[in-house]
């Protein structure tokens, strides 16, 4: 991955065009009969292979309190689509007033203005981590930091196809999402069961009422020893790609005062596990 740290810089991409001039036949004697033209197959336009994106860190100040990732690609339109999604995920979700149009520049200016107006409280920082940048795919974790009665943070994930700039969903990766959902549900059950069994020894302050509250928030059924999630949960709202596989995130939404009693939220599924469910000729076809 190539990373460049710039201050107040938005990527400017120039498209190069090549003009092909039609060749004129050399002058000669006029032919009495027009020679038959040989039909040739029309060459298909080559699709450029995009393996990695160049990542630019665009920040508000030298302190880097608010930093937004932006990409450079040979295809300016694809880069623009990705950059718009990244700015919205990094800043647009948390700003009290979203500037129009929302760009890295206008978003950072608004974030800094709100930070100063609120006496350095509220939305106090934005950062990111590149989780995957290869084989034409880019996956980024964007984290927003907050300061109020306590310090907290929210992490979001975005995965893109670099060739088109398309924001991907899990259904774009897999042909069988139902099988993955079932495996995910089983993983959640195992993790929650193990977590509940260890709580009494790991948290000495855990009394019976608090344990009952934890079980309620985990949708735990003592009779069936399973997690009984509501509706269509778990849903593929938040996911990321890494060199190890596909990571799905499920947060039970514990309040800050008991957040430490919530199990880990990330569930990794290796590419070997995913192989039977991958889409033929899909974006993860190189893993088959």
Secondary structure, DSSP 8 states (H G I E B T S, - for coil): -EEEEEES-----------------------SS--------------------EEEEEESSTT-SBEEEEEE-SSHHHHHHHHHHHHIIIIITT-SS--SS--HHHHHHHHHHHHHHTTS-EEEEEEEEEEEEETTEEEEEEEEEEESSSEEEEEEEEEEETTTTEE--HHHHBS-HHHHHHHHHHHHHHHHHHHHHHHHHH-TT--HHHHHHHHHHTTEETTTTEE---TT-S--SSEEE-SSEEEEE------GGGGGGS---EEEEEHHHHGGGB-TTSTTGGG-
